[in-house]
Amino acid sequence: MHSTDHIEIETIIKNWVIAIQKRDIAGILANHSENIIMYDVPPPFQSVGIEEYKNTWEQSFFNGTESGVYKVLEMTIEAGIDIAYCFGILQCSWNNNGVFEDIKFRLTIGLKKLNGKWIIFHEHHSIPSN
């Protein structure tokens, strides 16, 4: 992996996390493909396209989490010439019957390099099943 690719992808992820903490929807959507596919923990199970992706943040995540509590605990970035992926463990504060509890979840992100810029085309959020 070229160090510039790693730095660019790391910056995209850092800025995305900051945007989530601030509930800045434009910042969250930045660097995402119009055709993104996301698999998520809260419904809907699958979101296809940028509008469905946007709706999951506005209608589900923001309503079920504590503002400002969203962080990367571990992240690995692997990149080829035009395909990359990231995987790691993140933490947020989820509303459990009126009480916010910190939960850890897994995240995998897929990126493509288009016209010299890394674009997120896939996200997969998951939590362990008991």
C-alpha positions in Angstrom: 0.0 0.0 0.0 1.2 3.5 -0.8 1.6 5.6 2.3 -0.4 8.4 0.6 -3.4 5.9 0.1 -3.2 4.9 3.8 -3.1 8.5 4.9 -6.0 9.4 2.6 -8.2 6.5 3.8 -7.3 7.1 7.4 -8.3 10.8 7.0 -11.6 9.8 5.4 -12.4 7.5 8.3 -11.4 10.1 10.9 -13.5 12.8 9.3 -16.5 10.4 9.0 -16.2 9.6 12.8 -16.1 13.3 13.6 -19.1 14.0 11.5 -21.0 11.2 13.3 -20.1 12.7 16.6 -21.3 16.1 15.5 -24.4 14.6 13.7 -23.3 16.3 10.6 -25.1 14.5 7.8 -23.2 16.2 5.0 -19.9 15.1 6.6 -21.2 11.6 7.1 -22.2 11.3 3.4 -19.0 12.8 2.1 -16.8 10.2 0.3 -19.6 7.7 -0.1 -20.8 6.3 -3.4 -24.3 7.1 -4.6 -24.6 3.3 -4.9 -23.5 2.4 -1.4 -24.7 -0.8 0.1 -24.8 -1.0 3.9 -25.7 -3.9 6.2 -26.5 -2.6 9.7 -27.4 -3.7 13.2 -30.7 -1.7 13.7 -33.3 -2.0 11.0 -33.2 -1.7 8.1 -31.0 -4.8 7.6 -29.8 -3.6 4.2 -29.7 0.0 2.8 -29.0 0.5 -0.9 -28.1 3.9 -2.3 -27.1 7.1 -0.7 -30.7 8.2 0.2 -31.4 5.0 2.1 -28.0 5.2 3.7 -28.8 8.8 4.8 -32.1 7.8 6.2 -30.6 5.2 8.5 -28.6 7.9 10.2 -31.5 10.4 10.5 -34.2 7.9 11.4 -32.5 5.2 13.4 -29.0 5.9 14.6 -29.5 9.5 15.8 -32.6 8.5 17.6 -31.0 5.6 19.3 -27.7 6.9 20.4 -26.1 9.5 22.6 -24.7 12.5 20.7 -21.0 12.7 20.6 -20.3 9.2 21.7 -18.8 7.3 18.7 -15.1 6.3 18.5 -12.7 4.0 16.8 -11.1 1.5 19.2 -9.1 -0.5 16.6 -8.8 0.0 12.8 -6.8 -1.8 10.2 -6.6 -0.4 6.6 -5.5 -2.5 3.6 -5.3 -1.0 0.2 -4.4 -2.1 -3.3 -4.1 0.0 -6.4 -7.9 0.8 -6.7 -9.6 -1.4 -4.0 -9.3 -1.1 -0.2 -11.0 -2.3 2.9 -10.9 -1.3 6.6 -12.0 -3.4 9.5 -12.1 -2.7 13.2 -13.9 -2.2 16.5 -15.9 0.9 17.3 -17.9 2.1 20.3 -21.1 4.1 20.6 -23.6 4.8 23.3 -26.9 3.0 22.6 -30.3 3.7 24.2 -31.4 0.6 26.0 -34.9 1.3 27.3 -34.0 4.9 28.3 -30.5 4.2 29.6 -27.5 4.8 27.4 -25.0 2.0 27.4 -21.7 1.9 25.7 -21.6 -0.9 23.2 -18.7 -2.2 21.0 -19.5 -3.2 17.4 -17.6 -4.4 14.4 -17.2 -2.4 11.2 -16.0 -3.3 7.8 -15.7 -0.6 5.1 -15.0 -1.2 1.4 -13.6 1.5 -0.8 -12.8 2.0 -4.5 -10.4 4.5 -6.0 -12.3 6.4 -8.7 -10.6 9.3 -10.6 -7.8 9.3 -8.0 -10.1 9.6 -5.0 -11.1 6.9 -2.5 -14.9 6.4 -2.2 -16.7 4.3 0.3 -19.0 1.8 -1.5 -19.8 -0.7 1.3 -20.3 -0.6 5.1 -21.1 -3.6 7.3 -21.8 -3.0 11.0 -22.3 -5.9 13.3 -22.5 -7.0 16.9 -21.9 -10.4 18.4 -25.0 -12.6 18.7 -25.5 -14.1 22.1 
